[in-house]
Amino acid sequence: MSDTAAIRYISHPHPVTGVTNSKLGVWCFLASEVMLFGGLFSAYIMLRTGVPDWPRGHEVLNVPLATLNTMILITSSVTMVMAWASLELKSLSKFRLHMALTVLLGLAFLVVKAFEYGHKFEHHHFPATSNFYATYFTLTGLHGLHVVGGIVVNTYFLLFGIKMWDKDPEQFTGRIEASGLYWHFVDLVWIFLFPVLYLL
Amino acid sequence: MDDGTIDPMTHDYSHELPFWRKYIFSTDHKMIGIQYALTGLIFLLFGFGLMMLMRWQLAYPGQPLPGIGTWFSENVMPGGIMLPEFYNQLGAMHGTIMVFLGVVPLAVGGFGNFVLPLQIGAPDMAFPKLNMVSYWFLLTGGVIMFASFFVPGGAAQSGWTSYAPLSVIASSGQTWWLVGMTFLINSSLLGSVNFIVTTAQLRADGLSFNRLPFFVWAQFVTSFLLLLAFPPLMAAGILQLMDRVAHTSFFMPTGLVVSGQLLEGISGGGNAVLWQHLFWFLAHPEVYVLILPAMGIVAEVIACNTRKPLYGYKALVGSTIFLGFMSFIVWAHHMYLTGMGQNLSAFFQVTTMIISIPSIIILTTLILSLWGGAIRFTVPMLFALAFLPMFGIGGLTGLPLGLNAADIHLHDTYYVIGHFHYVVAPGTIFALFAGIYHWFPKATGRKMNDFLGRLHFWPSFVLMNCIFMPMLIQGLAGVSRRLYDPMQYAHAQPTQPLNVFISISAWCLALAQIPFIINFFWSLFAGKKVDQNPWEATTLEWTAPSPPPHGNFAQVPTVYRGPYEYSTPNAKKDFWPQSMKETN
């Protein structure tokens, strides 16, 4: 079967669409993620407009901690881009540094989040307390799961997936770009969650 | 192979792989397609079985089910008499299984996986490992759904729609339903990403979008519906899971009274209609997920068996894209009676009337394609031809439901059941049978038996109508769709003889599937051996060997013309394959 073709456009972009398979795949996946969080934000709007009183986020939630978390996530997005750019510049050591920073910042975000949750539980604020807290815990919890997913994928690339660099640097760079797209999306969701939950 | 790519140049899988990699954890799109198809067929039979049990209770309410009734535990059928709770479980799970585990895996997972890469001349799907994962997610979801019958309190019993707040206070089977749906949703998500990327990236040279077989177009649009419509159901499922497990009140209004008592221990302030919005935002596009692949199959079978090009290919494709787009803005026509307001109702009434236009264009082009054709009445063609009037009845009976005023009377009656079953059962499922008879030679190298095929088709065709036509009459008489005992209501009693007739027809329909089951297994081993193109068709899958080896094509195909060059004037043969270079 020496005449059969391998799957095309794994490391090189398709001449017409201009993207590789994995990049198009990630964009499709992110489109569905937009619909997932879009559905949840719509639910939030319907719930909030459906009741006479709804707490103001900044009066009950910890805005300084959330601001810190926003900074952490934005910084991690920057280091993520630097990790990808290091690969474009063919510097594997710089990639390792920036990827490790991205993973650490992701973990820092989760630690801050855990403190925030713990503080709420201490004051007996649970998801069942009110629909404000229900929305808060569900949305931030789902976002937190997405952060965990990103950390797992990035750690895999940092420790194991990096072996591909020797064999096919172009495909590995593509994978980091795809993973970066996802990480920026997770960041972007937080950029929406922060004002919606904490400020409004 | 740690880079996740499949390179058939160095790996001839058909010889190297051990059994479990070739047949069980396979990454080959054809094997995964067959896995999907068999899983779908088994669940279709199982879902059909659930419904046949329900039909006993509807035909002979309160009477013990002879023989089979003793197989069930005393918790669900004491003395062979079905309890209302069990009836509700059967109803909810019949819908869930038929839609999410029967038709979608067979139509999208099965036919899409097997046929689409072949029709576009690709060696495999774009992400073979992801493809395998998506099948195993589906199977996990299916096992969870099946297992939920055996948990305390039984399976989900709040209808396939799982309307809140009833579903929130239901027994633990509902949690299993939600977890099972999570797996099914993620399976669809991974599958749809794969289909979109494969279609966009891996088409053979020369196969422009204008030359795509209509089947590929149908799967392509379907994938976008799956990709974008399922996540809101995921969102709804997460919220319902929180309501059930963490006792939040997303769907629980303040002051909810259950069985005459105020429900305590919840904060309230939720919105039950919110569930319906999120659910139907998925479930209406889902209707088109069920019908578009069927239309794709029917178009392929009709073009091949009329020996002429499809009439209005561009109109067909344009309508399908428009249909896909519109299907996202019609969902609340399922919710006219929720009191969501006249303005919203009016909006969704208008969009619903608009979406009927592309549906009618598709049906019209398929019917006009028959005009002047030299029709071969093969078994797949019989099923494809039956699809047209059956889908027509299903579509036209939907119009009164889309109109706000008429829906007040018809809402949640057997008329609705009759309507959508006409679309899905003698519509989609007939198209799926057409596809099985049509592509069976490609998958196995053998044809299915013609006589048994006809013995399957004609009784099924008659009996489908015997089942669903009376339901339209019952619905017009006002019989509600979820009645456990129709004899309890005076207005339902006059139509009770129809229930007996429907039930007997349904059981006979089961008997009519026996020739198919025999045919399927018999033909696997003893069917007539055929060459790679037994139907003399033009699309690329028929230029690959039957069954196609790993990597599909002996030589990478190049495409020179459109998909339906049948009976081209001055040609030597009446079909002109897409990949044939020389002038005919």
Chai-1 contact restraints between the chains, C-beta under 6 A:
chainA,res_idxA,chainB,res_idxB,connection_type,confidence,min_distance_angstrom,max_distance_angstrom,comment,restraint_id
A,M1,B,P8,contact,1.0,0.0,6.0,A-B,restraint_1
A,M1,B,D12,contact,1.0,0.0,6.0,A-B,restraint_2
A,M1,B,G551,contact,1.0,0.0,6.0,A-B,restraint_3
A,D3,B,Q555,contact,1.0,0.0,6.0,A-B,restraint_4
A,T4,B,P8,contact,1.0,0.0,6.0,A-B,restraint_5
A,T4,B,P123,contact,1.0,0.0,6.0,A-B,restraint_6
A,T4,B,G551,contact,1.0,0.0,6.0,A-B,restraint_7
A,A5,B,P123,contact,1.0,0.0,6.0,A-B,restraint_8
A,A5,B,V556,contact,1.0,0.0,6.0,A-B,restraint_9
A,A6,B,D7,contact,1.0,0.0,6.0,A-B,restraint_10
A,A6,B,M9,contact,1.0,0.0,6.0,A-B,restraint_11
A,I7,B,P123,contact,1.0,0.0,6.0,A-B,restraint_12
A,I7,B,D124,contact,1.0,0.0,6.0,A-B,restraint_13
A,Y9,B,Q201,contact,1.0,0.0,6.0,A-B,restraint_14
A,I10,B,T5,contact,1.0,0.0,6.0,A-B,restraint_15
A,H14,B,Q201,contact,1.0,0.0,6.0,A-B,restraint_16
A,T17,B,A200,contact,1.0,0.0,6.0,A-B,restraint_17
A,N21,B,A126,contact,1.0,0.0,6.0,A-B,restraint_18
A,N21,B,V197,contact,1.0,0.0,6.0,A-B,restraint_19
A,N21,B,Q201,contact,1.0,0.0,6.0,A-B,restraint_20
A,L24,B,V197,contact,1.0,0.0,6.0,A-B,restraint_21
A,G25,B,V193,contact,1.0,0.0,6.0,A-B,restraint_22
A,G25,B,V197,contact,1.0,0.0,6.0,A-B,restraint_23
A,C28,B,V193,contact,1.0,0.0,6.0,A-B,restraint_24
A,C28,B,I196,contact,1.0,0.0,6.0,A-B,restraint_25
A,C28,B,L227,contact,1.0,0.0,6.0,A-B,restraint_26
A,F29,B,V193,contact,1.0,0.0,6.0,A-B,restraint_27
A,S32,B,L189,contact,1.0,0.0,6.0,A-B,restraint_28
A,S32,B,L227,contact,1.0,0.0,6.0,A-B,restraint_29
A,S32,B,P231,contact,1.0,0.0,6.0,A-B,restraint_30
A,M35,B,L228,contact,1.0,0.0,6.0,A-B,restraint_31
A,M35,B,P231,contact,1.0,0.0,6.0,A-B,restraint_32
A,M35,B,P232,contact,1.0,0.0,6.0,A-B,restraint_33
A,L36,B,P231,contact,1.0,0.0,6.0,A-B,restraint_34
A,L36,B,M234,contact,1.0,0.0,6.0,A-B,restraint_35
A,L36,B,A235,contact,1.0,0.0,6.0,A-B,restraint_36
A,G39,B,P232,contact,1.0,0.0,6.0,A-B,restraint_37
A,G39,B,A235,contact,1.0,0.0,6.0,A-B,restraint_38
A,G39,B,L278,contact,1.0,0.0,6.0,A-B,restraint_39
A,L40,B,A235,contact,1.0,0.0,6.0,A-B,restraint_40
A,A43,B,L274,contact,1.0,0.0,6.0,A-B,restraint_41
A,M46,B,N271,contact,1.0,0.0,6.0,A-B,restraint_42
A,M46,B,L274,contact,1.0,0.0,6.0,A-B,restraint_43
A,G50,B,N271,contact,1.0,0.0,6.0,A-B,restraint_44
A,V51,B,G269,contact,1.0,0.0,6.0,A-B,restraint_45
A,P127,B,A246,contact,1.0,0.0,6.0,A-B,restraint_46
A,P127,B,T248,contact,1.0,0.0,6.0,A-B,restraint_47
A,A128,B,H247,contact,1.0,0.0,6.0,A-B,restraint_48
A,A128,B,T248,contact,1.0,0.0,6.0,A-B,restraint_49
A,S130,B,S267,contact,1.0,0.0,6.0,A-B,restraint_50
A,N131,B,S249,contact,1.0,0.0,6.0,A-B,restraint_51
A,N131,B,G269,contact,1.0,0.0,6.0,A-B,restraint_52
A,A134,B,T248,contact,1.0,0.0,6.0,A-B,restraint_53
A,T138,B,M242,contact,1.0,0.0,6.0,A-B,restraint_54
A,M164,B,D3,contact,1.0,0.0,6.0,A-B,restraint_55
